[in-house]
Amino acid sequence: MPTYDFPEDLRDAQLALHQTRAAYEQYAATLPWSAEPMPGWDSERQLYTSFRSGKADSPGYSAEQTAEVARYQAELLRLSTQVATHPYWATLDSGVVAARMALKPAHETAGAEAA
């Protein structure tokens, strides 16, 4: 497997993208199931099982929750654009996809080498 000499700002942007995505997913798990107020529902019992799916009423997102989701989404867009359009990718003659895949865990190997 080839090794790549990623610029530090590219590695930092990729790490920030990972961290922001993880924080957003953790935050989103605390939100109501619907951004807009929606009534809940219960399904009929399914054939060959006693399982019944359903959801409680969703109050929708508060103004603060909506703003926080928008902030996360804007930051994720900014970071992913920064990574995807970094000038480093233009320096590669071929194997850009392999290099991009190698960048994703690059922060893990850099941390292991520093230890």
C-alpha positions as CSV (number, residue, x, y, z in Angstrom):
1,M,0.0,0.0,0.0
2,P,1.5,3.3,-1.0
3,T,2.2,6.0,1.6
4,Y,1.2,9.6,1.2
5,D,2.7,12.8,2.5
6,F,-0.5,14.6,3.3
7,P,-0.1,18.3,4.2
8,E,-0.8,19.1,7.8
9,D,-3.7,21.4,7.0
10,L,-5.4,18.7,5.0
11,R,-5.0,16.1,7.8
12,D,-6.3,18.7,10.3
13,A,-9.3,19.4,8.1
14,Q,-10.1,15.7,7.7
15,L,-9.8,15.2,11.5
16,A,-12.1,18.2,12.1
17,L,-14.6,16.7,9.6
18,H,-14.6,13.3,11.5
19,Q,-15.0,15.1,14.9
20,T,-17.8,17.4,13.7
21,R,-19.6,14.5,12.0
22,A,-19.4,12.5,15.3
23,A,-20.6,15.4,17.4
24,Y,-23.5,16.1,15.0
25,E,-24.6,12.4,15.0
26,Q,-24.5,12.4,18.8
27,Y,-26.5,15.6,19.0
28,A,-29.0,14.4,16.4
29,A,-29.7,11.3,18.5
30,T,-31.1,13.5,21.2
31,L,-33.6,15.3,18.9
32,P,-37.3,14.5,18.3
33,W,-37.8,12.0,15.4
34,S,-39.4,14.8,13.2
35,A,-38.1,18.3,12.7
36,E,-41.8,19.5,12.3
37,P,-44.5,18.7,14.8
38,M,-46.0,15.4,13.7
39,P,-48.6,13.0,15.2
40,G,-47.4,9.6,16.4
41,W,-48.6,6.3,15.0
42,D,-49.0,2.7,15.8
43,S,-49.0,-0.1,13.2
44,E,-51.1,-3.2,13.2
45,R,-49.6,-6.4,14.5
46,Q,-47.4,-8.0,11.8
47,L,-48.0,-11.5,10.5
48,Y,-46.1,-14.2,12.4
49,T,-45.0,-11.8,15.2
50,S,-46.4,-9.8,18.0
51,F,-44.2,-6.8,17.2
52,R,-46.0,-3.5,16.6
53,S,-44.0,-0.6,15.4
54,G,-45.0,2.9,16.3
55,K,-43.8,6.4,17.3
56,A,-44.9,8.8,19.9
57,D,-46.0,12.3,18.9
58,S,-43.1,14.5,17.9
59,P,-43.1,18.1,19.2
60,G,-40.7,19.1,16.4
61,Y,-37.4,21.0,16.8
62,S,-37.2,24.1,18.9
63,A,-35.7,27.2,17.4
64,E,-32.5,26.5,19.2
65,Q,-32.4,22.9,17.9
66,T,-33.0,24.1,14.4
67,A,-30.2,26.6,14.6
68,E,-27.8,24.0,16.0
69,V,-28.6,21.5,13.3
70,A,-28.1,24.3,10.7
71,R,-24.8,25.2,12.3
72,Y,-23.6,21.6,12.2
73,Q,-24.6,21.2,8.6
74,A,-22.9,24.4,7.5
75,E,-19.7,23.4,9.3
76,L,-19.8,19.9,7.7
77,L,-20.3,21.4,4.3
78,R,-17.4,23.8,4.9
79,L,-15.0,21.1,6.1
80,S,-15.9,18.6,3.4
81,T,-15.5,21.2,0.7
82,Q,-12.1,22.2,2.2
83,V,-11.0,18.5,2.1
84,A,-12.4,17.8,-1.3
85,T,-11.0,20.8,-3.0
86,H,-7.6,20.9,-1.3
87,P,-4.7,21.7,-3.8
88,Y,-2.9,18.5,-2.7
89,W,-5.2,16.4,-4.9
90,A,-4.1,18.2,-8.0
91,T,-0.5,17.1,-7.3
92,L,-1.3,13.4,-7.8
93,D,-1.0,12.0,-11.2
94,S,-3.2,9.0,-10.5
95,G,-4.6,7.1,-7.5
96,V,-6.6,10.0,-6.1
97,V,-9.3,7.7,-4.8
98,A,-6.8,5.5,-3.0
99,A,-5.1,8.6,-1.6
100,R,-8.5,9.9,-0.4
101,M,-9.3,6.6,1.3
102,A,-5.8,6.7,2.9
103,L,-6.5,10.2,4.3
104,K,-9.6,9.2,6.2
105,P,-7.6,7.2,8.9
106,A,-4.4,9.2,8.6
107,H,-4.9,10.9,12.0
108,E,-4.9,7.4,13.6
109,T,-1.5,6.4,12.2
110,A,0.0,9.9,12.9
111,G,-1.1,9.6,16.5
112,A,0.3,6.1,16.8
113,E,3.7,7.2,15.4
114,A,3.9,10.1,17.8
115,A,3.3,7.8,20.8
